[in-house]
Amino acid sequence: MNRKKLERDAYLAIMELRRSKLKMGFPFMINTDELPLGQCYLEYPDGSIKIVTVDRNINDFKIVSELSFEENNSLRRKLKLSHDK
């Protein structure tokens, strides 16, 4: 299997996992090197996206900030994320 096909198959599998999690009502974690260490995005079924970090004291995510409408749309375009679940 060549690298391009492997990357495409991985991308399609991740997008299917995203669709499935959002459809079931769960948030989908988006990791990126653009955020500080320990932070990631959580995309929620309602379409909102929040920056979160893990709070080990409560063993859950702690919201750092919520993306504005413009930031949300910009991130979706950059990561090629559709709004459909």
Backbone as CSV, one residue per row, in Angstrom:
resi,resn,N_x,N_y,N_z,CA_x,CA_y,CA_z,C_x,C_y,C_z
1,MET,0.860,-1.173,0.000,0.000,0.000,0.000,0.908,1.237,0.000
2,ASN,0.634,2.162,-0.920,1.477,3.343,-0.962,1.045,4.359,0.095
3,ARG,1.905,5.302,0.335,1.684,6.286,1.406,0.418,7.108,1.190
4,LYS,0.185,7.562,-0.019,-1.001,8.383,-0.308,-2.286,7.617,0.018
5,LYS,-2.345,6.367,-0.381,-3.538,5.560,-0.110,-3.703,5.333,1.387
6,LEU,-2.615,5.083,2.065,-2.649,4.873,3.509,-3.151,6.136,4.223
7,GLU,-2.646,7.300,3.815,-3.089,8.567,4.407,-4.566,8.814,4.127
8,ARG,-5.000,8.523,2.916,-6.411,8.717,2.564,-7.303,7.775,3.363
9,ASP,-6.909,6.521,3.486,-7.691,5.558,4.258,-7.776,5.968,5.735
10,ALA,-6.661,6.463,6.276,-6.651,6.923,7.669,-7.582,8.122,7.837
11,TYR,-7.509,9.073,6.911,-8.380,10.253,6.966,-9.850,9.846,6.910
12,LEU,-10.198,8.953,6.002,-11.586,8.504,5.880,-12.061,7.784,7.143
13,ALA,-11.187,7.003,7.753,-11.546,6.302,8.992,-11.773,7.298,10.128
14,ILE,-10.937,8.326,10.211,-11.100,9.349,11.248,-12.386,10.133,11.028
15,MET,-12.698,10.470,9.787,-13.925,11.214,9.507,-15.166,10.370,9.821
16,GLU,-15.093,9.068,9.593,-16.204,8.182,9.938,-16.362,8.094,11.458
17,LEU,-15.263,8.008,12.176,-15.319,7.996,13.639,-15.917,9.302,14.154
18,ARG,-15.506,10.423,13.579,-16.048,11.735,13.954,-17.553,11.758,13.739
19,ARG,-17.982,11.356,12.546,-19.407,11.365,12.220,-20.190,10.495,13.201
20,SER,-19.670,9.323,13.487,-20.328,8.389,14.379,-20.443,8.937,15.802
21,LYS,-19.356,9.489,16.325,-19.382,10.035,17.689,-20.362,11.198,17.799
22,LEU,-20.328,12.116,16.830,-21.228,13.266,16.870,-22.683,12.809,16.756
23,LYS,-22.937,11.835,15.904,-24.298,11.319,15.721,-24.826,10.683,17.003
24,MET,-23.934,10.054,17.786,-24.339,9.433,19.046,-24.446,10.444,20.194
25,GLY,-24.112,11.707,19.910,-24.223,12.742,20.931,-22.963,12.985,21.738
26,PHE,-21.839,12.423,21.287,-20.579,12.592,22.002,-19.699,13.617,21.303
27,PRO,-18.850,14.319,22.061,-17.904,15.237,21.419,-16.785,14.471,20.734
28,PHE,-16.154,15.119,19.774,-15.038,14.533,19.034,-13.784,15.359,19.311
29,MET,-12.714,14.690,19.730,-11.462,15.372,20.055,-10.643,15.614,18.799
30,ILE,-10.157,16.846,18.671,-9.308,17.224,17.549,-7.969,17.682,18.120
31,ASN,-6.923,16.922,17.871,-5.589,17.286,18.337,-4.857,18.039,17.246
32,THR,-4.088,19.036,17.656,-3.299,19.808,16.712,-2.069,20.357,17.409
33,ASP,-0.993,20.484,16.656,0.237,21.067,17.192,0.127,22.583,17.359
34,GLU,-0.942,23.173,16.850,-1.102,24.623,16.915,-1.527,25.113,18.297
35,LEU,-2.065,24.206,19.109,-2.459,24.576,20.469,-1.316,24.260,21.428
36,PRO,-1.279,24.940,22.582,-0.248,24.625,23.578,-0.339,23.160,24.014
37,LEU,0.765,22.645,24.486,0.840,21.273,24.968,-0.247,21.035,26.019
38,GLY,-0.970,19.940,25.866,-2.014,19.593,26.820,-3.391,20.119,26.464
39,GLN,-3.488,20.901,25.400,-4.785,21.414,24.968,-5.188,20.755,23.658
40,CYS,-6.511,20.669,23.453,-7.053,20.150,22.197,-8.411,20.792,21.976
41,TYR,-8.963,20.564,20.812,-10.316,21.021,20.513,-11.285,19.884,20.811
42,LEU,-12.470,20.232,21.293,-13.576,19.291,21.360,-14.689,19.864,20.507
43,GLU,-15.105,19.096,19.513,-16.221,19.485,18.651,-17.463,18.785,19.186
44,TYR,-18.512,19.543,19.420,-19.743,19.005,19.998,-20.802,18.795,18.926
45,PRO,-21.766,17.913,19.204,-22.820,17.632,18.226,-23.604,18.867,17.781
46,ASP,-23.683,19.901,18.621,-24.408,21.114,18.239,-23.604,22.003,17.302
47,GLY,-22.361,21.584,16.987,-21.515,22.341,16.070,-20.508,23.241,16.762
48,SER,-20.647,23.443,18.063,-19.699,24.294,18.769,-18.361,23.575,18.921
49,ILE,-17.312,24.367,19.019,-15.975,23.838,19.228,-15.354,24.597,20.392
50,LYS,-14.787,23.846,21.337,-14.170,24.446,22.515,-12.734,23.972,22.625
51,ILE,-11.893,24.837,23.172,-10.531,24.443,23.499,-10.571,23.937,24.934
52,VAL,-10.012,22.748,25.143,-10.069,22.126,26.468,-8.687,21.613,26.875
53,THR,-8.583,21.341,28.155,-7.413,20.679,28.716,-7.920,19.640,29.701
54,VAL,-7.130,18.645,29.991,-7.547,17.620,30.941,-7.263,18.122,32.352
55,ASP,-8.286,18.070,33.199,-8.131,18.395,34.616,-8.020,17.068,35.346
56,ARG,-6.825,16.708,35.739,-6.588,15.403,36.364,-7.245,15.294,37.744
57,ASN,-7.543,16.418,38.384,-8.209,16.382,39.692,-9.626,15.836,39.594
58,ILE,-10.286,16.140,38.496,-11.664,15.662,38.321,-11.756,14.603,37.224
59,ASN,-10.607,14.284,36.628,-10.538,13.275,35.563,-11.526,13.586,34.437
60,ASP,-11.524,14.844,34.016,-12.431,15.296,32.959,-11.784,16.481,32.257
61,PHE,-12.445,16.944,31.211,-11.956,18.107,30.487,-12.375,19.387,31.187
62,LYS,-11.501,20.370,31.109,-11.791,21.713,31.610,-11.788,22.632,30.390
63,ILE,-12.842,23.395,30.244,-12.949,24.292,29.086,-12.037,25.493,29.289
64,VAL,-11.177,25.723,28.298,-10.276,26.870,28.310,-10.973,28.044,27.635
65,SER,-11.584,27.786,26.469,-12.340,28.820,25.753,-13.228,28.173,24.699
66,GLU,-14.229,28.934,24.265,-15.105,28.477,23.191,-14.809,29.308,21.955
67,LEU,-14.707,28.645,20.828,-14.421,29.363,19.592,-15.610,30.221,19.179
68,SER,-15.310,31.399,18.678,-16.351,32.268,18.138,-16.857,31.657,16.833
69,PHE,-17.932,32.199,16.314,-18.490,31.736,15.043,-17.431,31.791,13.942
70,GLU,-16.688,32.898,13.889,-15.672,33.067,12.856,-14.515,32.083,13.046
71,GLU,-14.065,31.916,14.295,-12.978,30.976,14.572,-13.402,29.542,14.244
72,ASN,-14.644,29.215,14.594,-15.199,27.896,14.317,-15.163,27.620,12.809
73,ASN,-15.695,28.551,12.037,-15.724,28.386,10.578,-14.320,28.310,9.985
74,SER,-13.407,29.126,10.498,-12.027,29.119,10.006,-11.360,27.771,10.277
75,LEU,-11.543,27.239,11.479,-10.964,25.932,11.810,-11.570,24.829,10.944
76,ARG,-12.888,24.872,10.740,-13.546,23.872,9.893,-12.996,23.889,8.466
77,ARG,-12.794,25.096,7.934,-12.233,25.204,6.576,-10.813,24.642,6.544
78,LYS,-10.027,25.020,7.527,-8.634,24.590,7.577,-8.516,23.062,7.685
79,LEU,-9.369,22.456,8.503,-9.308,21.011,8.720,-10.239,20.228,7.800
80,LYS,-10.939,20.955,6.911,-11.870,20.340,5.972,-12.937,19.516,6.694
81,LEU,-13.537,20.151,7.715,-14.605,19.508,8.485,-15.946,20.049,8.029
82,SER,-16.833,19.171,7.693,-18.189,19.589,7.317,-18.995,19.818,8.584
83,HIS,-20.110,20.521,8.444,-21.011,20.769,9.561,-21.968,19.609,9.775
84,ASP,-22.087,18.738,8.802,-23.030,17.634,8.958,-22.448,16.577,9.880
85,LYS,-23.343,15.885,10.534,-22.912,14.863,11.480,-23.139,13.549,10.860
